[in-house]
Amino acid sequence: MSFLDTLTSAFKGGGENRVPLARGYISPWAVAYDSARQGRNFDYAASIRQGFLSNPIAQRAVRIVAEGVGSTPINPTDDRLSALVAASSAGQSLVETLAAQLLLHGNGYVQVIKDASGTPVELFALRPERVRVIAGADGWPAAYEYRVNEKALTIALEDEDGWPNIIHLKAMHPADDHYGAGALSAAQQAIAIHNAASSWNLALLENAARPSGALVYEAGDGSGLTAEQFERLKSELASAFAGEGNAGRPMLLDGGLKWQSMAHSPADMDFATLKSAAARDIALAFGVPPMLLGLPGDNTYSNYREANRALWRLTLLPLATKLYQGLQEGLAAWFPDARLAVDLDRVPALSEDRERLWKQLSEADFLSDAEKRAMLGLEPQGGKA
């Protein structure tokens, strides 16, 4: 960088004192490496295993959103900036990775890797659960700590020339100044219910898809089974009649034994409804219309086209806009005039909305061609109205 750039960076940000910040009282992310705070109310690693890795509804919802944001076309901008954003991060799409991190964790950390001249050459998405904000005396972030097992690396907020080393993207958290709130924590209970219902179904299938029963010993003299007879009977039942391979196998009883079946109560049979309700809550938390996840009994949208349009309007475009604006602001020092924005004209799900707008504008005779182009977001044509 030039001497003038270095001199400018040394004096930037010298306005009035900022208000002090503090870590939120209920932040689930800031306590990962803080042994002084007890009673952590959310375990991100465990929730990833139980939610994203073990729950098909949550995983599919996250993939729909992350892959959709990663595939959004952007308006033409600086070629170097486009190459940085379109590049992969550790073998994965940078935009898709950040979208999944914002959705699950609520925070995304992008390390700006520079060459010898201080120019960004790569944007690397850090694992958010490994990053901790190191606050300064006034509570504002002064550095970031990246920890893997026992190794910790402190990354300064800015390099020696005053340009950023890390871009912190976060979802809104109304009770925390440093960290964002992810959708995974909101869906945690619904995921637990859905997983428990799946385990219940599996247990039923392993038991011939019906409830168990009881063997009743009816001796004429009122005596009971001896301990040896009881253990032998239990082992024979486990080996000959338990499991799906023995489903429907007839049972031969003797010696005063009687089989008594047990039926489900209506409350026990309601687990299917409970599972469907939990699946819709999971979809709601991640902003995906339940129809797109194949959930039965949900007729909120008349067809998949409307559901897909709602997904783009309510979830994908807001998340993509937040992500691109955060990257643009973080890289503004190197690309001050470049803009990162979604090219709505190239989004297939919004083609009908765009076609309707074009039709309305073409029939608006009271508007000039220049005004119509401005409403469509197009550049003026030759400077003529």
C-alpha positions in Angstrom: 0.0 0.0 0.0 1.1 3.6 -0.6 2.3 5.9 2.1 -0.9 8.0 1.8 -3.1 4.9 2.3 -1.1 4.0 5.3 -1.4 7.5 6.7 -5.1 7.6 6.1 -5.7 4.3 7.8 -3.8 5.5 10.9 -6.2 8.4 11.4 -9.5 6.8 10.4 -12.2 6.2 12.9 -11.2 9.0 15.2 -14.7 10.4 16.0 -16.6 10.6 19.2 -16.3 7.9 21.8 -18.5 4.9 21.2 -21.0 3.6 23.7 -19.6 0.6 25.7 -20.7 -2.9 24.8 -20.9 -6.0 26.9 -21.4 -9.7 26.3 -25.0 -10.8 26.5 -26.2 -12.6 29.6 -27.7 -15.6 27.6 -25.3 -15.8 24.7 -24.9 -19.5 23.8 -21.8 -18.9 21.8 -19.5 -16.8 24.1 -19.3 -19.5 26.8 -17.6 -22.1 24.7 -14.2 -21.5 26.3 -15.2 -19.7 29.5 -15.0 -22.0 32.5 -16.2 -19.4 34.9 -19.7 -19.4 33.4 -21.8 -22.5 34.2 -25.1 -23.7 33.0 -24.6 -23.4 29.3 -28.1 -23.6 27.8 -27.2 -24.6 24.3 -24.6 -27.0 22.9 -23.9 -26.2 19.3 -21.8 -29.4 18.6 -24.4 -31.7 20.1 -27.2 -29.9 18.3 -25.4 -30.3 15.0 -25.2 -34.0 15.6 -28.8 -34.4 16.7 -30.2 -31.9 14.2 -28.3 -31.5 11.0 -26.6 -34.9 10.9 -29.4 -37.0 12.3 -32.7 -35.2 11.4 -33.7 -35.4 7.7 -36.1 -32.5 7.9 -33.6 -30.1 9.4 -30.8 -31.2 7.1 -33.0 -30.8 4.0 -34.2 -27.4 5.1 -30.7 -26.1 5.7 -29.5 -27.5 2.4 -32.4 -25.9 0.5 -31.6 -22.5 2.0 -27.8 -22.7 1.8 -27.7 -24.1 -1.7 -30.3 -21.6 -2.9 -28.3 -18.7 -1.5 -25.1 -20.1 -3.0 -26.7 -20.3 -6.4 -28.1 -16.7 -6.5 -26.7 -14.7 -9.4 -25.1 -11.4 -8.6 -25.1 -8.2 -10.6 -22.0 -7.4 -12.6 -19.3 -5.9 -10.4 -15.5 -5.6 -10.1 -14.0 -8.8 -11.6 -11.6 -9.2 -8.8 -14.4 -9.0 -6.2 -16.5 -11.4 -8.2 -13.7 -13.9 -8.3 -13.1 -13.6 -4.5 -16.8 -14.2 -3.7 -17.3 -17.0 -6.3 -14.2 -18.9 -5.1 -14.4 -21.9 -2.9 -13.5 -22.0 0.8 -11.7 -25.2 1.8 -13.3 -27.0 -1.1 -16.8 -25.6 -0.5 -18.6 -22.7 -1.9 -17.9 -19.6 0.2 -21.4 -18.2 -0.1 -23.1 -21.5 0.5 -20.9 -22.2 3.6 -21.6 -18.7 5.0 -25.3 -19.1 4.4 -25.4 -22.4 6.3 -23.3 -21.0 9.2 -25.6 -18.0 9.5 -28.6 -20.2 9.5 -27.3 -22.8 12.0 -25.0 -20.8 14.2 -26.1 -17.3 13.6 -22.5 -16.1 13.0 -20.1 -16.3 10.0 -16.4 -15.3 10.2 -14.5 -14.7 7.0 -10.7 -14.4 7.2 -9.3 -12.1 4.6 -6.1 -13.7 3.3 -3.8 -11.1 1.6 -0.6 -11.3 -0.5 2.6 -9.4 0.2 1.2 -6.2 -1.1 -1.9 -6.3 1.2 -4.3 -7.2 -1.6 -7.0 -9.9 -0.7 -6.4 -13.1 -2.6 -8.7 -15.4 -0.7 -11.7 -15.3 1.6 -11.7 -18.2 4.1 -14.8 -19.1 6.1 -13.8 -20.0 9.7 -15.8 -22.5 11.8 -18.0 -20.2 13.9 -18.0 -22.5 17.0 -14.2 -22.2 17.2 -14.2 -18.4 17.1 -14.5 -16.1 20.2 -14.7 -12.4 20.2 -12.0 -10.7 22.3 -13.4 -7.4 23.5 -11.5 -4.2 24.2 -11.8 -2.0 27.2 -14.9 -0.4 25.8 -16.5 -3.8 25.0 -16.1 -3.5 21.2 -14.3 -6.3 19.4 -10.5 -5.8 19.4 -9.5 -9.3 18.1 -10.8 -12.8 17.5 -9.5 -16.0 19.0 -9.7 -19.2 16.9 -9.3 -22.3 18.9 -8.8 -25.9 17.8 -8.5 -28.3 20.8 -5.6 -26.9 22.9 -4.3 -24.6 20.2 -5.4 -21.0 20.0 -4.7 -18.4 17.4 -5.4 -14.7 18.0 -6.3 -12.8 14.9 -6.2 -9.0 15.1 -9.2 -7.1 14.0 -7.0 -5.1 11.6 -3.5 -5.6 10.2 -0.6 -3.2 10.7 -1.9 -1.0 7.9 -5.3 -0.7 9.4 -7.2 -3.0 6.9 -9.6 -5.7 8.3 -8.4 -9.3 8.8 -11.8 -10.7 9.6 -15.3 -10.0 8.4 -17.9 -10.9 11.0 -21.4 -11.6 9.6 -24.2 -12.3 12.2 -27.9 -12.7 12.4 -29.9 -10.5 14.7 -29.6 -11.3 18.4 -31.6 -8.8 20.5 -29.8 -9.7 23.8 -26.2 -9.9 22.7 -23.8 -7.3 21.4 -21.2 -9.7 20.0 -22.9 -12.8 18.6 -25.9 -13.5 16.4 -28.6 -16.1 17.1 -29.0 -19.1 14.8 -32.2 -20.9 13.8 -30.9 -24.2 15.2 -31.4 -23.2 18.8 -35.0 -22.2 18.1 -35.6 -25.5 16.4 -33.9 -27.6 19.1 -37.0 -28.7 20.9 -38.9 -29.5 17.7 -35.9 -31.6 16.4 -35.8 -33.5 19.7 -39.5 -34.3 19.4 -39.1 -35.4 15.8 -36.1 -37.6 16.6 -37.9 -39.2 19.6 -41.0 -39.9 17.4 -38.7 -41.6 14.8 -37.1 -43.7 17.5 -40.6 -44.7 18.7 -41.5 -45.8 15.2 -38.3 -47.8 14.9 -39.0 -49.5 18.2 -42.5 -50.4 17.1 -41.2 -51.9 13.8 -38.6 -54.0 15.7 -41.5 -55.3 17.8 -43.7 -56.3 14.8 -45.3 -52.8 14.6 -47.6 -53.5 17.5 -47.4 -53.1 21.3 -46.1 -55.9 23.4 -48.1 -58.1 25.7 -47.8 -60.0 28.9 -47.4 -63.7 29.8 -49.7 -64.5 32.6 -49.0 -67.7 34.7 -52.2 -69.2 36.0 -51.4 -72.1 38.3 -54.3 -74.0 39.8 -52.7 -74.1 43.3 -51.9 -70.4 43.3 -48.1 -70.9 43.2 -45.7 -68.8 41.0 -42.7 -69.6 38.8 -39.5 -70.4 40.3 -36.5 -68.2 39.6 -34.9 -70.8 37.3 -38.2 -71.1 35.4 -38.6 -67.4 35.1 -35.1 -66.8 33.7 -35.4 -69.7 31.2 -38.8 -68.3 30.0 -37.4 -64.8 29.6 -34.3 -66.0 27.6 -36.6 -68.2 25.3 -38.8 -65.2 24.6 -35.9 -62.9 23.8 -34.3 -65.4 21.4 -37.4 -66.8 19.6 -39.9 -64.0 19.5 -38.1 -60.6 19.8 -37.1 -58.6 16.7 -38.5 -57.9 13.3 -37.3 -61.3 12.0 -39.7 -63.1 14.4 -42.7 -60.8 13.7 -46.0 -62.8 13.6 -44.3 -66.1 14.7 -46.8 -68.2 16.6 -46.2 -68.9 20.3 -46.7 -72.3 21.9 -47.6 -72.0 25.5 -47.9 -74.7 28.2 -47.8 -75.2 31.9 -50.6 -72.6 32.7 -49.1 -69.8 30.7 -51.6 -67.4 29.0 -50.7 -64.5 26.5 -52.5 -61.2 27.1 -52.1 -58.5 24.5 -51.8 -54.9 25.3 -53.4 -52.2 23.1 -52.3 -48.6 22.5 -54.3 -45.8 24.0 -55.5 -42.9 21.8 -52.8 -40.8 23.4 -50.1 -43.3 22.5 -51.3 -43.4 18.9 -51.0 -39.6 18.5 -47.3 -39.7 18.0 -47.7 -39.5 14.2 -49.5 -36.2 14.5 -46.9 -35.0 17.0 -44.1 -35.9 14.6 -45.8 -34.0 11.7 -46.3 -30.9 13.9 -42.6 -31.0 15.0 -41.5 -31.3 11.3 -43.5 -28.2 10.5 -42.0 -26.3 13.4 -38.5 -27.3 12.1 -39.4 -26.0 8.6 -40.8 -22.8 10.1 -37.6 -22.2 12.1 -35.4 -22.4 9.0 -37.8 -20.5 6.8 -38.7 -23.2 4.3 -42.4 -23.8 3.3 -43.4 -27.3 4.6 -44.7 -28.2 1.1 -41.2 -28.1 -0.3 -40.1 -30.7 2.3 -42.9 -33.1 1.3 -44.7 -32.8 4.7 -48.2 -34.2 4.5 -51.3 -32.3 5.6 -50.0 -28.8 4.9 -52.0 -26.9 2.3 -50.8 -23.4 3.0 -49.7 -23.0 -0.6 -51.9 -24.1 -3.6 -48.9 -25.3 -5.6 -45.1 -25.7 -5.5 -44.7 -22.6 -7.6 -46.2 -20.4 -5.0 -44.2 -22.1 -2.2 -41.0 -21.7 -4.1 -41.7 -18.0 -4.7 -42.4 -17.5 -1.0 -39.1 -19.3 -0.2 -37.2 -16.8 -2.4 -39.0 -13.7 -1.2 -39.1 -14.5 2.5 -35.9 -16.5 3.1 -33.3 -16.7 0.3 -33.3 -13.1 -0.8 -33.1 -11.5 2.7 -30.3 -13.9 3.7 -28.4 -13.4 0.4 -28.8 -9.6 0.7 -27.4 -9.7 4.3 -24.5 -11.8 3.3 -23.5 -9.8 0.2 -23.9 -6.5 2.0 -21.7 -7.8 4.8 -19.0 -8.9 2.4 -19.2 -5.6 0.5 -18.8 -3.6 3.6 -15.9 -5.7 4.9 -14.1 -5.4 1.5 -14.9 -1.7 0.9 -11.3 -0.7 1.8 -10.1 -2.5 -1.4 -13.3 -2.2 -3.6 -14.9 1.2 -2.6 -17.0 1.5 -5.7 -18.0 -2.1 -6.2 -21.4 -3.4 -5.2 -22.6 -6.9 -4.4 -26.3 -7.5 -5.0 -28.5 -10.3 -6.3 -29.5 -10.0 -9.9 -33.3 -10.4 -9.6 -33.7 -10.7 -13.4 -31.8 -14.0 -13.4 -33.7 -15.7 -10.6 -36.0 -18.2 -12.3 -38.4 -18.4 -9.4 -39.1 -14.6 -9.7 -39.6 -14.6 -13.5 -43.4 -14.4 -13.3 -43.2 -11.4 -10.9 -40.7 -9.7 -13.3 -42.9 -10.5 -16.3 -45.9 -9.0 -14.6 -43.9 -5.8 -13.8 -42.7 -5.5 -17.4 -46.3 -5.9 -18.6 -47.6 -3.2 -16.2 -44.9 -0.8 -17.2 -45.3 -1.3 -20.9 -49.0 -0.5 -20.6 -48.3 2.6 -18.5 -48.5 5.3 -21.2 -48.2 8.1 -18.7 -44.6 7.2 -18.0 -41.6 8.0 -20.2 -39.1 5.5 -21.4 -36.5 6.8 -19.0 -38.9 6.5 -16.0 -39.8 3.0 -17.0 -36.1 2.0 -17.2 -35.5 3.6 -13.8 -38.3 1.6 -12.2 -36.8 -1.6 -13.7 -33.4 -0.7 -12.3 -31.9 -0.2 -15.8 -29.3 2.4 -16.8 -30.6 5.4 -18.8 -30.4 4.9 -22.5 -28.3 7.6 -24.1 -29.4 10.1 -21.4 -32.8 10.7 -23.2 -36.1 10.7 -21.5 
